[in-house]
Amino acid sequence: MTGSYRLVTKKSAERELRGIPKQDLHRIVKRIEGLAHEPRPPGCEKLSGQERYRIRQGDYRIVYAVDEAQRTVEVVRIGHRREVYRQ
């Protein structure tokens, strides 16, 4: 992919970031920022039954959607791997 995408973070995802320990937070934010340049980096997986993807950062997962028409990446959820997929 060339060019860059605009990053959009849902308010709920921003709240989830506040509960993450500082040592993990920096790496997670850096990983999210990387999505602006490569929305489907190596290791990302498409979630079944949804138009969303997830990437891993340590024990945490970042769930996001890509809109090619508007060139945006919307971060939907951020959380520990044991909790992030629960609704």
PLY file of the C-alpha trace (Angstrom):
ply
format ascii 1.0
element vertex 87
property float x
property float y
property float z
element edge 86
property int vertex1
property int vertex2
end_header
0.00 0.00 0.00
1.23 3.43 -0.81
0.18 6.75 0.61
-1.23 7.21 4.03
-4.55 6.71 5.71
-6.28 8.94 8.22
-6.56 7.42 11.69
-9.88 7.64 13.52
-10.30 6.29 17.04
-13.70 5.62 18.57
-14.27 7.27 21.95
-14.72 3.84 23.54
-11.30 2.77 22.22
-9.74 5.94 23.68
-11.24 5.05 27.07
-9.85 1.53 26.79
-6.37 2.98 26.22
-6.50 4.75 29.59
-6.66 1.43 31.44
-3.54 -0.03 29.82
-0.27 -0.07 31.82
2.25 2.54 30.71
4.92 0.04 29.63
2.47 -1.46 27.10
0.74 1.79 26.15
3.71 3.25 24.25
4.08 0.15 22.05
0.33 -0.01 21.38
0.16 3.66 20.33
3.17 3.19 18.04
1.50 0.14 16.48
-1.72 2.12 15.89
0.22 4.97 14.28
1.81 2.42 11.93
-1.65 1.57 10.57
-1.75 4.98 8.88
1.06 3.84 6.56
0.18 0.14 6.29
-3.44 -0.70 7.22
-2.86 -4.43 6.72
0.60 -5.10 8.15
2.13 -8.57 8.25
0.43 -10.57 10.99
-2.94 -8.83 10.77
-5.96 -11.10 10.57
-9.41 -10.45 9.17
-12.07 -11.22 11.75
-14.59 -13.79 10.57
-18.06 -12.49 9.85
-16.97 -8.84 10.06
-15.24 -6.26 7.93
-12.66 -5.72 10.65
-9.08 -6.68 11.23
-6.97 -7.26 14.30
-3.30 -6.93 15.07
-1.43 -8.13 18.10
0.84 -6.15 20.37
2.05 -8.35 23.18
-0.97 -9.55 25.16
-3.14 -6.81 23.68
-5.25 -6.74 20.54
-6.19 -3.79 18.36
-9.41 -4.25 16.37
-9.95 -1.86 13.49
-11.82 -1.29 10.22
-10.37 -0.02 6.94
-12.36 2.19 4.58
-10.56 2.21 1.22
-12.92 4.76 -0.36
-12.24 7.39 2.30
-8.73 6.10 3.09
-9.40 5.88 6.82
-8.51 3.37 9.51
-10.97 3.36 12.42
-9.73 1.83 15.64
-12.75 0.13 17.19
-11.44 -1.73 20.25
-8.23 -2.08 22.21
-7.89 -4.58 24.98
-6.28 -7.59 26.56
-6.52 -10.70 24.42
-8.81 -12.49 26.88
-11.37 -9.65 26.83
-11.24 -7.86 23.48
-13.55 -10.17 21.51
-16.35 -10.21 24.08
-19.31 -8.00 23.31
0 1
1 2
2 3
3 4
4 5
5 6
6 7
7 8
8 9
9 10
10 11
11 12
12 13
13 14
14 15
15 16
16 17
17 18
18 19
19 20
20 21
21 22
22 23
23 24
24 25
25 26
26 27
27 28
28 29
29 30
30 31
31 32
32 33
33 34
34 35
35 36
36 37
37 38
38 39
39 40
40 41
41 42
42 43
43 44
44 45
45 46
46 47
47 48
48 49
49 50
50 51
51 52
52 53
53 54
54 55
55 56
56 57
57 58
58 59
59 60
60 61
61 62
62 63
63 64
64 65
65 66
66 67
67 68
68 69
69 70
70 71
71 72
72 73
73 74
74 75
75 76
76 77
77 78
78 79
79 80
80 81
81 82
82 83
83 84
84 85
85 86
